[in-house]
Amino acid sequence: MYIAGFLCYGELPYLPAMMIQPIPIILAIINCMLLPLTTTLAEDGLYLGIGINSIQNTKARVLIPAFFFAIQHSFIPTLFDFQYVLYRFLSFLPLTIVICYLYRKKCNPVPIMAGHFVINIATVVQIVMTSASPEFFKMMSSM
């Protein structure tokens, strides 16, 4: 991500402010319940299970799913700004290539899915912490 930020914005590290914006707390709580499980199953199942397992060419079976895995993350959050989309794509492409390569070698999605799940948990915790007011935390601590 640091290299992608430097290439696209000339800053090291590049920390886009729009990535840490609050949302309504009810949506953040719903997100906690849905995002970790659904994205882990959907993304890893699609890109690893279907993408890698259905392509015969050894290089293409890693690069094509990795490309689409990275391009999907280019639109989170959705901003119609080419520079930002390129930054997100370049940030994720090396990781998605490694993930797809490891899956092709080992054919075991469980470690990849577990890691993805943990990253998604960290993401939803960050979203709740950013979105919650101090009153929300007081209410939760009194429960």
Rosetta blueprint (number, residue, H / E / L):
1 M L
2 Y H
3 I H
4 A H
5 G H
6 F H
7 L H
8 C H
9 Y H
10 G L
11 E L
12 L L
13 P L
14 Y L
15 L L
16 P L
17 A H
18 M H
19 M H
20 I L
21 Q L
22 P L
23 I L
24 P L
25 I H
26 I H
27 L H
28 A H
29 I H
30 I H
31 N H
32 C H
33 M H
34 L H
35 L H
36 P H
37 L H
38 T H
39 T H
40 T H
41 L H
42 A H
43 E H
44 D H
45 G H
46 L H
47 Y H
48 L H
49 G H
50 I H
51 G H
52 I H
53 N H
54 S H
55 I L
56 Q L
57 N L
58 T L
59 K L
60 A H
61 R H
62 V H
63 L H
64 I H
65 P H
66 A H
67 F H
68 F H
69 F H
70 A H
71 I H
72 Q H
73 H H
74 S L
75 F L
76 I L
77 P L
78 T L
79 L L
80 F L
81 D L
82 F H
83 Q H
84 Y H
85 V H
86 L H
87 Y H
88 R H
89 F H
90 L H
91 S H
92 F H
93 L H
94 P H
95 L H
96 T H
97 I H
98 V H
99 I H
100 C H
101 Y H
102 L H
103 Y H
104 R H
105 K H
106 K H
107 C L
108 N L
109 P H
110 V H
111 P H
112 I H
113 M H
114 A H
115 G H
116 H H
117 F H
118 V H
119 I H
120 N H
121 I H
122 A H
123 T H
124 V H
125 V H
126 Q H
127 I H
128 V H
129 M H
130 T H
131 S H
132 A L
133 S L
134 P H
135 E H
136 F H
137 F H
138 K H
139 M H
140 M H
141 S H
142 S L
143 M L
